[in-house]
Amino acid sequence: MLPEALLILVPFGLLIAGIAILWAQSRALAGRREMPARWATALVSTVGWTLLVVGLFGTVALLAQALFLVAWIVTAVVLISLLVRYRSMERRSLLWTLMTAAERGIPLETAARAFAAERRDHIGGRTLDLAEYLEAGLPLALALKRSRLSFPPAVLLAADLGQQTGDLGGALRQALSQTDETEALLRSAAGGLFYLGFLVLFGLSIWIFLIMKIVPVFVKVFSDFGSQLPTITILLVDLSDFLVQFWPLAMLVLAILLFVLVRSLTYYTGYSPRYLPGLTMLPSHADRGTILRWLAVAVRQNRPLADMMRLLSGYIAHRGLRRKLEAAAKRIQQGADWTDSLRQSGLVRKTEAVLFQSAERAGNLAWALDQIAQSNMRRSIYRVRAVINVAFPAAVLVVGGTVLFVAVAFLAPLFSLIQNLT
């Protein structure tokens, strides 16, 4: 009994030790004005987090018993999600600090050093690098890249063009609001996709187990009693035989399901490719809105539209939009009308091109570009929300109907056998 009790106490001890080391480190660093060597803080943090994670997973395994693997997966997803969300919030706080400093005329390097002085984590260290790059004269976008703070392309674009146009604070504020709205909608969609993918994958694993272990027993029992399986069970057996015969098709469906599951999970936790499967419409329209907004800035400042398009193409993540921007810029440099170039490249619709031509003649082209950009963004958000509100309940109903079909197919033979015995 004593060794088993000690074995149970080991994970709890590791968990408490890790928490104690991290707490002691934070208290020790809080009273210092100067940061100690990075290797020392990194070593202590690594030891503390290693003990904490090992102790946590050991504790979860003891509590979950036979389901320890599923519990580990859930725990890992929760930990990764919390870590990414925390770091994302810290980066957003830094961006708000830089935005406020730009709007009030405070030097960016001073704001970055003040932000770094309040933190003793890796965000604080990288922000200190950012301040040093800014003091060396690097532009904000390049300094953000070199400091490895992992900001999205929309923020880097706003930092670059905001400094070039003299409206850095407004550009950063616009990028923050756009990123908030888009990310919130897509993250909710990613959560729904992950839920459905995990539900279907778990159901398939149970179905395979039932087909391999239970169905042969049913068939043997009913053949021994000289009875016939119910129609719904025969239909399930035929469907299973079809999947066995055409196993490459089943493997393709499984691969697609795993792809959707992994992509939605990485997006939800933050380690995301920008676009979700089947939901590329919103980011694409968001990029189109960004293009039109910056074209409006170029019009206000009398900048060449072709140069602005080429600069924008370096920050747009969507490959198709990048090619369209480059093609439109090439046509404009060759002497073509800019509205016709945008329409032929597929960046704007015919009605929007006509509206821009009318606004250009009336002298309010920048206002028209801003309004169309906001309209496109709102329209894409409404469409994606409508798709989510319709598709998610429909998918849940389909999955629930499939579960009901499988449950009835396995329960019907039992009911039939009981009736025959009585």
N, C-alpha and C positions, 0 to 999 in steps of 0.2 A: 504493500500500500504506500509506503514512504517514497519509493522511487517514482511511482505514478503521480503522486502529489507534487513531487519536485519537478517532474516533466511538465505538469500543468502550469506550475509557477514560472517556468523559464520564459515563455513568451511574454507574460505579464511583466517580468523583470526587465526584459530587453526593451519593451515598450516604454516603461517608466524611465529607464536609463536614457533612452533617446530623447524623450521629452525634457528630462532634467538637463542634459547637455545643451540642447538648443536654447532652453530658457536661460541657463547660466551664461551662454554666449551672448544672447541678446541683452541681458542685464549688464554684462561687462562692457559691451560696446556702447551701450547707451550713455555711460558716463565719460566717454573719451571724446575729445575734440578731434583727434587725429585718428585716421583709419590705420589699423595695424597692417602688416604685410598680407597681401591677398592670399598667398599660399597657406598662411597659418589659418586664416578664417575659413578658407575653402576646405582645409583638412578637418577642422573641428566640425564644420557643417556636414561634411561627408560622413564622418563617424556618427554624428547624431542622427542624421536622416537614415543611415543604414540600419542602426539599431531600432529606430522607430518603425521603419517599414518591415523589417524582419519580425519584430515583435507583433506588429499589427496583423501580418499575414498568418503568423503562428496562432495568434488568438482567434482569428476568424476560422482557421482550420479546426481548432478544438471545439468551437461553438457549432460549426456547420456539420461536423462529422463526415458522413458519406458524401454530402453535397459540397465538399470543400472546394472542388474545382470551379463550380458555378459561383460560389461565394468569392473565390479569389478573383474571378473575372469581373464580377460586380464591384468588388473593392478597388481593383485596379482602374476601372472606368471612372469611379467616383473620385479617386485620388488625382488621376490625370486631369479630369475636368476641373476640379477645384484649383489645381496648380495653374492650369492655363488661364482660368478665369481670373485668378489673383494677379498673375503677371499682366494680363490684358488690362485690368483695372489700373495697375500701376503705370503702364505705358500711357493709358488715357489720361491719368492724372498729370503725367509729364507733359503730354500734348496740350492739356488745358493750361498748364503753367506757361509754356512757350507761347501759346495763343494770347494769353492775358498780357504777357510781357511785350509781345509785338504790338498789341493794341494800345498799350500805355507808354510805348517808347522806351522800355527798359531793355538793356542789352541782353541778348539771348544767352550768352555765356554766363552772365551773372545769375539769371533765373535757373539755368541748368545746375550751376554749382550750389545754389541754395536748395534745390530739390535733392541733389545728391547728398548734401550734408545731413538730411533728415532720415537717410536710409543706410542700412548696413548689409544689404543683400546684393545680389548680382545686378539688379536694376540700378541701384545706387552706383555701383562700380562702372557700369556702362554709361550712365548719365555723366559721371565724371569724365570719362573718355570723350563724350559728346561735347562737354564744356571746353576741353583742351583742343578738340578739333575746331570748334568755333573760334576760340582765341587765336588759333593759327591762321584764320582767315578763310576756312572752307565754307562754302554755302551750306545752308541747313540740310537740304536733301542729301547731299554727299556726306555730311557729318552724321546724319541719322543712319545711312547705310554702313559707314565704316565703324560706327559704334555698336553695330549688331543688335539694335533694339527691335528689329522685326516689325516695323510698321507696314501696313498694307500699301499697295501702289497708289491708292487714292490720296493718302496722306503725303507720300513722297512727291506726287504730282502737285498737290497744293503747296507744299513747301518750296518746290522749285519755281513754279509759276508765280506764287505769291511774292517771293522776293524779287523776281524779275519785273512784276507789274506794280510793286510798291504797296500791295495790300495783303501782307502775309497773315495778319490777324483774321481778316475776313475770309481768306482762303482756307485757313485751318479750321475756322468755325464751320464753314460750309462742308468741309470734308468730314468733320466729326458728326454733324447732324445726318449726313447722307449715309455714313457707315453705320450709325446707330440703327436707323430705320431698316436698312437692308439686312444687316446681320441679325437683328431680332426676328425678322420674318423667316429668314432662311434657317436659323437655328431651331425655330419651332418646327419647321418642315423636316429638318434633319432628325429631331427627336421622334417625330411620327414615323419616318422611314425606318429608323433603327428599331422602334417598337414592333412594327409590322414584320420587318425582316427577321428579327429574333424570334417572334412568335411563330412565323412560318417555318423557320429552321428547326426550332424545338419540336414543332408538330411533325415535321418530316422524320426527325430522328425517332420519335415515338411510333410513327406509322411503320417505319422500317422494322423496328423491333417487333411490333405486333404481327406484321406480315411474315417475318422469319420464324417466330416462336409460337404465336397463337393460332394463326390461320391453319397451318398444317395439322394442329391438334384438333381443331374443329372439323376439318375435312375427314380425318381418320375416325373421330367419334361418330359422326353422322353416317359414314360408310359402314361402320360396325353395326349400327342400329338399323341399317337399311333405310334411312331417311335422307331427305334432300335438304341442302342448305337453302335458307330463304333467298328470295330474289335479290334483295339489296346486298346480301353478303356475296352472292355469286358475282354481282356487278363489281364489287370491290376487289374480288379475287381476279376478275378479268382485267380490271384496270391495273392491278399490280403486275400481272403477267405481261401486259402491254409495256409497262415501264421497264420490266426486266429485259424484254426482247429489244426494246429501243433504248438501251441504257445510255448511248451517247447523248440522246436528247435530254434524258434526265440529268446527266452530268452538266450539260450546257445550262439548264435551268438552275441547277445548284450553284454553278459558277457565277451566274448573273446575280443570284440571291446573295452570295457571299460578297460580291463586288459592291452591291448596294449597301449591304450591312457595314462593310469596312469604310466605305466612303461617308456614309451618314454618321458613323461613330467618330471618324477623324474630324469631320466638320463640326460636330457637336462639341467635342472636347477642345477644339481649337487648332489641332494639327491638320488643317484642312486644305485640300485643293479648293480653289475659290468657288467652283461650281459644283452643284449637286446633280446627280443623275435625273434628267427630266425636268430640271428647274433652272435651266440656263437663261430663261427669258428675263427674269428680274435683273441679274447682273448685267446682261447685255443692254437692257433699256437704261439701267443706271449709268453705264458707260456712255451711251448715246446722250443722256442728259448732261453728263460731265463735259462731253465734247461741245455741246451747244452752249453751255455756260461759259466755257473758256473762249469760245469764238465770240461770245458777247463781250467779254473783257478785251479781246483783241480789237473788236470794232470800236469800243470806247476809247482805246489808247492808240488807234490808227496803226496797229501792227499788221504786217502781212499775214493773211489768213493761211497761206500755204506753209509758212514757217511755223505757225502755231499748230497746224495739223501734224506736221512732221515731229514736233516736240511732243505732242500728245500721244502719237503712235508708240513712243518709247515707254509709256507708262500703262497703256491699255493692255489688260491681261488677255482679252479675247482675241485670238489670232485672226478671225474673220474681220473684226473691226479694225485691227491694225492694217491689214491689207487694203481695206476700203479707204482708210485715211490716207495711206500712201498713194493709192491710185487717184484719189480726189486732189491731193496736193500736186501730183504730177500734171493733172489736167489743167489746174489753175495756173501753174508755172508756164504751161504751153499756150496760155492765152484764153482758155475757156472760161465761161461765166461760172462763178463760184457756186451759185445755187444749182445750176445744171450739173456741175461736177459732183456735188453732194447727192443729187437725185440719181444720177447715173451710177454712182458707186453704191447706192442702196443705204446711205446714211440718213436720208430724210425721204418722206413721201412726196408725191406730186403736189398735193394740197399744201403741204408745209413749204415746199419750194416756192409756190405761187404767193403764199403769205409773206415769205421773206422778201421776195421781189417787191411786193407792195409796200412793206414796211421800210425797205431801203429807199424807195422813192419818197416816202413820207418823212424820212429822217428819224425813225424810231426803231431801227433794226436791232439794236442791242436789247431793247425791251422785249421785242418779239422773240428773240432767241431765248431769253430767260424764261418767258412764259411757256414756250413750247417745251423747253427742258423740264420745267416743273410738271407740265401736263403729261408728258411721256412717263415720268417717274411715278406719278400718282396712278396713271392708267395701268402700268405694269404691276404695281403693288396690289391694286384691286383685282386684277386678273389672277395673280398668283394666290391671293387669299381665297378667291372663288374656287379655284382648282383644289386647294387644300381642303376647304370646307365641304366640297362634294366628294373628292376622291378618298379622303381618309375614312369617313363613315361607310362608303361603299366597299372599301377594302376590308374594313372590320366585319361587315356583313358577309362578304365572301368567305373570309377566314372562319367566321362563326358557322356559316352553313356547311363548310367542309368538315369542321369538327363534329357537327351534328350528324352529318352523313356517316362518318367513320364510326362514331359512337353507336348509332343505330345499327350499322352493319355488324358490329361485334356483339351487341346485346341481343339482337334478334335471334341468333342461333340458340342462345341460352334460354330465352323464352319458349322457343319452339321445342327444345329438348325437354324442358320441364313439362310442357303440355303433353308431349308424347309419353313421358314416364308416368304421368298421372292418368 
